[in-house]
Amino acid sequence: MAPPSPALPDELVEEILLRLPTDDPACLLRSSLISKAWSGAVSGPSFRRRLHELHGAPPMLGLLHNQASESTRFFIPTTASPFSLSAPDGRSWLARDCRHGRALFFPKGQDAEELLVWETITGAQHLVPVPAALERGYLTAAVLCAADGCDHRDCLGGPFRVLFVFPGGHGTSACVYSSETGAWGEPTLTQGELMGCIQHSCILVGSSLLYFVSYNMGESGTILEYDLSTHSLTLFSAPDKHCGLYNLVLTEDGGLGVIQDLHPHLKLWTKEASGGAEARWVLSRVIDLPNLLPTSVRLDEGYRVLVVGFAEGANVIFVSTMAGLFAIELQSEQVRKVCDHRSFLNVVPVVTFYTPVPRGNHQNLLLSKPGEEAGGEEGGEEEKTVNQAQQLADHGSNAIKDGNFVNTSESIRHDHNIS
């Protein structure tokens, strides 16, 4: 009988696990099942901060959407291996926004009295009372971290704010909810109304400027800017007066950008850095979808290709077609298929580092089949996970014993079938 593998020093365990691929959270989850020590190493706040320091920008874990379907779950993973998150029930909630590890949901019921803020990694849920403005009908909202000077490397469980935008009087109003006070602030009002469609999430520019876009089909769009530092509200026109659909994006330098959907082409507009609301729009480039999307995507047969979302922090737009949902990286224009579902109107990307919660508290997030829900009957997958975790420990121990620390992370990657 072979002797048991030697235990790895705690500091080396952390160094190894930090180098696992962040775009494959199932790998880190399996590692956390090896022992309490390994689980503790990956679930602590210091580990999450070091992930940010080592890897920089967080990965995109998946998408939330509001298209009810028995074959398409509420959370769609975009990771290298099957993975899920314990998202709220899509039959009761509508996903609206996601940022800083928190997602915001509107209630589906007409008489609902609360919004929902969900921490994507811990699964914690916070109910937020709706403001009195709900009686007049609400338009849209955003969620973000409220900690002063936070770098968002470890703000899970911290304070958050919800910005709520709604029609008020003869204009548009906005007010901010603080989780620290448990109350809504006084509304800010500006002249001019947001009319038409506000399907898509907002974007955050810098640390204090939130932007929303609305439009009527075939008309120029309107953009709303809310400054969190001054609580000021400004409306200005989207670029170009021609018909088209609009989506907000971040430019390469972190500024405000607009994707104008002029099927089958996209125009990417940027706003000059100075000049405030009066700054000119500049056409940055034109994206030719027929040259990017696979030939299986029929662009000229009566179905309009729709841009249905933007992943803040990943610089990716999502395009809904008759052949399914596709992700396009704006800088490289690389394209990959996300899923076969083809009726999306809006998707809410989840962009954050995944770290397992303390051992014994997490649900089974490893899915062997796309149609299975988290927490189902997956005994075979759980046994496979434990076996892979033990193999990972044995390989890591042997690598350390042989003095081959350089190749330890590669050994772990191989154990998880990561190319």
C-alpha positions as CSV (number, residue, x, y, z in Angstrom):
1,M,0.0,0.0,0.0
2,A,1.4,3.4,-1.0
3,P,2.2,5.8,1.8
4,P,-0.1,8.8,2.1
5,S,0.9,11.9,0.3
6,P,2.7,14.5,2.5
7,A,0.7,17.6,3.5
8,L,1.5,20.8,1.6
9,P,2.6,23.8,3.6
10,D,-0.2,26.3,3.9
11,E,1.7,29.1,2.2
12,L,2.4,26.9,-0.8
13,V,-1.2,25.8,-1.0
14,E,-2.3,29.4,-1.4
15,E,0.4,30.1,-4.0
16,I,-0.7,27.1,-6.1
17,L,-4.4,27.9,-5.9
18,L,-3.9,31.5,-6.8
19,R,-2.6,30.4,-10.2
20,L,-5.5,28.3,-11.2
21,P,-7.4,29.8,-14.1
22,T,-9.9,32.4,-12.9
23,D,-12.2,31.8,-15.9
24,D,-12.9,28.2,-14.7
25,P,-14.4,28.6,-11.2
26,A,-15.2,24.8,-11.0
27,C,-11.5,24.2,-10.8
28,L,-11.2,26.3,-7.6
29,L,-14.4,24.8,-6.2
30,R,-13.0,21.3,-6.6
31,S,-9.8,22.3,-4.9
32,S,-11.8,23.6,-1.9
33,L,-13.2,20.1,-1.3
34,I,-9.8,18.5,-0.6
35,S,-9.7,19.5,3.1
36,K,-10.7,22.2,5.6
37,A,-7.3,23.8,5.2
38,W,-7.7,24.1,1.4
39,S,-11.3,25.3,1.8
40,G,-10.2,27.9,4.4
41,A,-7.3,29.1,2.1
42,V,-9.6,29.9,-0.8
43,S,-12.6,31.3,1.1
44,G,-10.8,34.0,3.1
45,P,-10.9,37.7,2.2
46,S,-7.1,37.8,1.7
47,F,-7.2,35.2,-1.0
48,R,-9.8,37.2,-2.9
49,R,-7.7,40.3,-2.7
50,R,-4.6,38.5,-3.9
51,L,-6.6,37.1,-6.9
52,H,-7.2,40.7,-8.0
53,E,-3.5,41.6,-7.5
54,L,-2.3,38.6,-9.5
55,H,-4.8,38.5,-12.3
56,G,-6.1,42.1,-12.6
57,A,-9.5,42.3,-14.2
58,P,-12.1,39.7,-13.0
59,P,-13.5,37.2,-15.4
60,M,-17.0,36.9,-16.7
61,L,-18.8,34.0,-15.0
62,G,-22.1,34.1,-16.9
63,L,-25.3,35.9,-17.7
64,L,-28.6,36.6,-16.0
65,H,-31.6,37.0,-18.3
66,N,-35.4,37.5,-18.2
67,Q,-36.6,35.2,-21.0
68,A,-38.6,32.4,-19.3
69,S,-37.8,29.0,-20.8
70,E,-37.9,25.5,-19.4
71,S,-34.7,24.7,-21.4
72,T,-32.7,27.8,-20.5
73,R,-32.0,28.5,-16.8
74,F,-32.0,31.9,-15.3
75,F,-28.2,32.0,-15.0
76,I,-26.2,30.9,-18.1
77,P,-22.5,30.1,-17.4
78,T,-19.9,31.4,-19.8
79,T,-17.0,29.6,-18.1
80,A,-14.7,26.9,-19.4
81,S,-16.6,24.0,-17.6
82,P,-20.2,23.6,-16.4
83,F,-20.9,25.9,-13.5
84,S,-23.9,27.6,-11.9
85,L,-24.7,30.2,-9.2
86,S,-27.7,30.0,-6.8
87,A,-29.5,32.9,-8.5
88,P,-32.9,34.1,-7.2
89,D,-36.0,32.5,-8.7
90,G,-36.5,33.9,-12.2
91,R,-40.2,33.3,-11.9
92,S,-40.5,36.0,-9.3
93,W,-37.7,38.4,-10.2
94,L,-36.4,40.3,-13.2
95,A,-32.6,40.9,-13.4
96,R,-31.8,44.5,-14.0
97,D,-28.2,45.3,-13.2
98,C,-25.0,43.7,-11.8
99,R,-21.8,45.4,-10.5
100,H,-19.2,44.9,-7.7
101,G,-20.4,41.4,-7.0
102,R,-24.0,42.3,-6.5
103,A,-27.0,41.9,-8.8
104,L,-30.2,43.9,-8.6
105,F,-33.7,42.5,-9.3
106,F,-37.1,44.0,-9.8
107,P,-40.2,42.1,-8.6
108,K,-42.5,40.7,-11.3
109,G,-45.7,41.2,-9.3
110,Q,-47.6,44.4,-9.7
111,D,-48.1,44.9,-6.0
112,A,-44.6,44.0,-4.9
113,E,-43.1,46.3,-2.3
114,E,-39.4,45.3,-2.4
115,L,-36.4,45.2,-4.7
116,L,-33.8,42.4,-4.3
117,V,-30.0,42.8,-4.1
118,W,-28.2,39.4,-4.4
119,E,-24.5,38.8,-3.7
120,T,-23.4,36.6,-6.6
121,I,-20.7,34.7,-4.8
122,T,-22.0,34.3,-1.2
123,G,-25.6,34.0,-2.3
124,A,-26.7,36.5,0.4
125,Q,-29.9,38.4,-0.4
126,H,-31.0,41.8,0.8
127,L,-34.5,43.1,0.3
128,V,-34.8,46.9,-0.4
129,P,-38.1,48.7,0.1
130,V,-39.3,50.3,-3.0
131,P,-39.6,54.1,-2.9
132,A,-42.9,55.9,-3.1
133,A,-42.1,56.5,-6.8
134,L,-43.2,53.0,-7.6
135,E,-46.8,54.1,-7.5
136,R,-46.1,56.3,-10.6
137,G,-44.3,53.4,-12.4
138,Y,-40.5,53.0,-12.4
139,L,-38.1,53.0,-15.2
140,T,-34.8,51.5,-14.2
141,A,-32.2,51.2,-11.5
142,A,-28.6,50.4,-10.7
143,V,-26.6,48.8,-7.9
144,L,-23.0,49.5,-6.8
145,C,-20.7,49.3,-3.8
146,A,-21.0,52.2,-1.3
147,A,-17.8,51.9,0.6
148,D,-15.7,55.1,0.3
149,G,-12.4,54.5,-1.5
150,C,-13.2,50.8,-2.1
151,D,-11.1,49.1,-4.8
152,H,-13.8,46.3,-5.0
153,R,-11.3,43.6,-4.3
154,D,-13.1,42.4,-1.2
155,C,-16.3,44.3,-0.7
156,L,-18.6,41.4,-0.4
157,G,-20.9,41.9,2.6
158,G,-20.2,45.6,2.6
159,P,-22.5,48.6,2.2
160,F,-24.2,49.2,-1.2
161,R,-26.3,51.8,-2.9
162,V,-29.2,51.5,-5.3
163,L,-30.0,54.3,-7.8
164,F,-33.6,54.4,-8.8
165,V,-34.7,56.4,-11.9
166,F,-38.4,57.2,-12.5
167,P,-40.8,59.7,-14.1
168,G,-41.5,62.6,-11.7
169,G,-43.6,65.7,-12.2
170,H,-42.9,67.0,-15.7
171,G,-39.4,65.5,-15.9
172,T,-37.2,62.6,-14.7
173,S,-36.3,62.0,-11.1
174,A,-33.7,59.8,-9.4
175,C,-33.0,58.9,-5.7
176,V,-30.4,56.8,-4.0
177,Y,-31.0,54.0,-1.4
178,S,-28.2,53.4,1.2
179,S,-27.9,50.0,2.9
180,E,-26.1,51.8,5.8
181,T,-29.1,53.9,6.6
182,G,-31.8,51.6,5.2
183,A,-33.5,54.6,3.6
184,W,-33.9,56.5,0.3
185,G,-32.5,59.9,-0.1
186,E,-34.3,63.0,-1.5
187,P,-35.2,62.8,-5.2
188,T,-33.2,64.8,-7.8
189,L,-35.3,66.2,-10.6
190,T,-34.4,67.3,-14.1
191,Q,-36.5,68.7,-16.9
192,G,-37.1,66.3,-19.8
193,E,-38.5,62.8,-19.8
194,L,-37.0,59.5,-20.6
195,M,-39.3,58.0,-23.2
196,G,-39.4,54.5,-24.8
197,C,-37.3,51.5,-24.1
198,I,-34.8,51.1,-21.2
199,Q,-34.2,47.4,-21.5
200,H,-30.5,47.4,-20.8
201,S,-28.3,47.9,-17.8
202,C,-26.5,51.1,-17.1
203,I,-22.8,51.6,-17.0
204,L,-20.5,53.2,-14.4
205,V,-17.8,55.5,-15.6
206,G,-15.1,56.2,-13.1
207,S,-16.4,55.9,-9.5
208,S,-19.3,58.3,-9.6
209,L,-21.0,58.7,-13.0
210,L,-23.9,56.3,-13.9
211,Y,-25.4,56.4,-17.4
212,F,-28.7,55.0,-18.8
213,V,-30.0,55.2,-22.4
214,S,-33.6,55.2,-23.7
215,Y,-35.0,55.3,-27.1
216,N,-38.2,54.9,-29.2
217,M,-37.8,52.6,-32.2
218,G,-36.7,54.6,-35.2
219,E,-35.8,57.7,-33.2
220,S,-32.7,59.2,-31.7
221,G,-31.9,58.1,-28.1
222,T,-31.6,60.0,-24.9
223,I,-28.9,59.4,-22.3
224,L,-29.2,60.1,-18.6
225,E,-26.2,60.9,-16.5
226,Y,-26.4,60.7,-12.7
227,D,-23.4,62.1,-10.7
228,L,-23.3,60.2,-7.3
229,S,-20.9,62.8,-5.9
230,T,-23.1,65.8,-6.5
231,H,-26.5,64.1,-6.9
232,S,-27.0,66.0,-10.2
233,L,-29.1,64.6,-13.1
234,T,-28.4,65.5,-16.7
235,L,-30.1,64.5,-20.0
236,F,-28.4,64.7,-23.4
237,S,-28.9,63.2,-26.9
238,A,-27.3,60.0,-28.1
239,P,-25.2,60.2,-31.3
240,D,-26.7,60.3,-34.8
241,K,-30.3,61.2,-35.7
242,H,-30.9,58.2,-37.9
243,C,-33.0,55.3,-36.7
244,G,-31.2,52.6,-34.7
245,L,-31.0,50.8,-31.3
246,Y,-28.6,52.0,-28.7
247,N,-26.5,50.3,-26.0
248,L,-24.0,51.9,-23.6
249,V,-20.4,50.6,-23.4
250,L,-17.1,51.6,-21.9
251,T,-14.4,52.8,-24.2
252,E,-10.9,51.4,-24.0
253,D,-9.8,54.4,-21.8
254,G,-12.8,53.9,-19.5
255,G,-15.0,56.7,-21.0
256,L,-18.6,56.7,-22.2
257,G,-19.3,54.9,-25.5
258,V,-22.4,54.0,-27.4
259,I,-23.1,51.1,-29.7
260,Q,-25.6,52.0,-32.4
261,D,-27.3,49.0,-33.9
262,L,-27.9,49.6,-37.6
263,H,-28.5,46.0,-38.7
264,P,-26.3,44.3,-40.0
265,H,-23.6,46.8,-38.9
266,L,-22.7,48.4,-35.6
267,K,-21.4,51.9,-35.1
268,L,-19.2,52.6,-32.0
269,W,-19.4,56.2,-30.8
270,T,-17.2,57.8,-28.2
271,K,-17.8,61.0,-26.3
272,E,-15.0,63.6,-26.1
273,A,-13.3,63.6,-22.8
274,S,-14.0,67.3,-22.0
275,G,-17.0,69.4,-22.5
276,G,-19.6,67.7,-20.2
277,A,-23.0,67.1,-21.7
278,E,-22.2,69.4,-24.6
279,A,-19.1,67.3,-25.7
280,R,-19.3,66.0,-29.3
281,W,-19.8,62.4,-30.2
282,V,-17.1,61.0,-32.4
283,L,-17.6,57.9,-34.6
284,S,-14.8,55.5,-33.6
285,R,-15.4,52.6,-35.9
286,V,-17.9,50.5,-37.7
287,I,-18.3,46.8,-36.9
288,D,-19.4,44.6,-39.8
289,L,-21.3,41.7,-38.3
290,P,-21.5,39.7,-41.5
291,N,-17.7,39.4,-41.4
292,L,-17.6,38.4,-37.8
293,L,-20.5,36.1,-37.1
294,P,-20.5,32.5,-38.4
295,T,-22.2,31.8,-41.8
296,S,-24.9,29.9,-40.0
297,V,-26.2,33.2,-38.7
298,R,-28.8,34.4,-41.2
299,L,-28.6,38.2,-41.3
300,D,-30.8,38.9,-44.3
301,E,-33.8,36.7,-43.8
302,G,-36.2,39.0,-41.9
303,Y,-34.6,38.6,-38.4
304,R,-32.9,41.6,-36.9
305,V,-29.7,40.9,-35.0
306,L,-29.9,42.6,-31.6
307,V,-27.2,43.8,-29.3
308,V,-28.6,42.8,-25.9
309,G,-26.0,43.6,-23.4
310,F,-22.5,44.8,-22.4
311,A,-20.2,43.2,-19.8
312,E,-18.7,46.0,-17.8
313,G,-15.2,45.0,-16.9
314,A,-14.9,42.5,-19.7
315,N,-15.4,44.8,-22.7
316,V,-17.8,42.3,-24.4
317,I,-21.1,42.9,-26.1
318,F,-23.7,40.2,-26.6
319,V,-25.6,39.7,-29.9
320,S,-28.8,37.8,-30.2
321,T,-29.4,36.0,-33.5
322,M,-31.5,33.3,-35.1
323,A,-28.6,30.9,-34.5
324,G,-28.2,31.7,-30.8
325,L,-26.5,34.2,-28.5
326,F,-22.9,35.3,-29.3
327,A,-20.3,37.2,-27.4
328,I,-18.0,39.7,-29.2
329,E,-14.9,41.1,-27.5
330,L,-14.8,44.7,-28.7
331,Q,-11.1,45.3,-28.8
332,S,-10.1,42.1,-30.6
333,E,-13.5,41.4,-32.3
334,Q,-13.2,37.8,-31.3
335,V,-16.5,35.9,-31.4
336,R,-17.7,32.9,-29.4
337,K,-21.1,31.3,-29.1
338,V,-22.7,31.4,-25.6
339,C,-25.8,29.3,-26.1
340,D,-28.5,28.3,-28.7
341,H,-31.3,30.3,-27.2
342,R,-32.4,33.0,-29.6
343,S,-35.0,35.2,-28.1
344,F,-33.0,37.4,-25.7
345,L,-34.0,41.1,-25.4
346,N,-31.5,41.9,-22.6
347,V,-28.8,40.0,-20.7
348,V,-27.1,41.1,-17.4
349,P,-23.5,39.8,-17.3
350,V,-21.9,38.7,-14.0
351,V,-18.3,39.8,-13.9
352,T,-16.4,38.9,-10.7
353,F,-13.8,36.6,-9.2
354,Y,-15.3,33.3,-7.9
355,T,-14.1,32.1,-4.5
356,P,-15.9,29.3,-2.7
357,V,-17.7,30.1,0.5
358,P,-16.5,28.4,3.7
359,R,-16.7,24.6,3.5
360,G,-20.1,23.1,4.2
361,N,-22.0,26.3,3.4
362,H,-22.0,26.2,-0.4
363,Q,-24.5,24.5,-2.7
364,N,-23.4,22.1,-5.4
365,L,-22.4,24.5,-8.2
366,L,-20.9,21.9,-10.5
367,L,-23.2,20.9,-13.3
368,S,-22.6,17.8,-15.5
369,K,-25.3,18.7,-18.0
370,P,-26.6,22.1,-19.2
371,G,-30.2,21.2,-18.4
372,E,-29.5,20.3,-14.7
373,E,-30.3,22.8,-11.9
374,A,-27.9,23.4,-9.0
375,G,-28.7,21.3,-6.0
376,G,-30.3,18.5,-8.0
377,E,-29.5,14.8,-7.9
378,E,-25.9,14.8,-8.9
379,G,-24.3,12.0,-6.9
380,G,-22.1,10.9,-9.8
381,E,-20.8,14.4,-10.4
382,E,-20.1,14.9,-6.6
383,E,-18.1,11.6,-6.5
384,K,-16.2,12.6,-9.6
385,T,-15.4,16.0,-8.0
386,V,-14.1,14.4,-4.8
387,N,-11.9,12.0,-6.8
388,Q,-10.5,14.8,-8.9
389,A,-9.8,16.8,-5.8
390,Q,-7.9,13.9,-4.2
391,Q,-5.9,13.5,-7.4
392,L,-5.1,17.2,-7.3
393,A,-3.8,16.9,-3.8
394,D,-1.6,13.9,-4.6
395,H,-0.1,15.5,-7.6
396,G,0.6,18.7,-5.7
397,S,2.1,16.9,-2.8
398,N,4.4,14.9,-5.1
399,A,5.5,18.0,-7.0
400,I,6.4,19.7,-3.7
401,K,8.2,16.6,-2.4
402,D,10.3,16.4,-5.6
403,G,11.1,20.1,-5.3
404,N,9.3,20.9,-8.5
405,F,7.1,23.8,-7.4
406,V,7.4,25.5,-10.8
407,N,5.3,22.8,-12.4
408,T,2.8,22.3,-9.6
409,S,0.3,24.7,-11.0
410,E,0.6,23.1,-14.4
411,S,0.0,19.7,-12.7
412,I,-3.2,21.0,-11.2
413,R,-4.3,22.5,-14.5
414,H,-3.8,19.0,-16.1
415,D,-5.8,17.3,-13.3
416,H,-8.7,19.6,-14.2
417,N,-8.3,18.9,-18.0
418,I,-7.4,22.6,-18.6
419,S,-5.7,23.2,-21.9
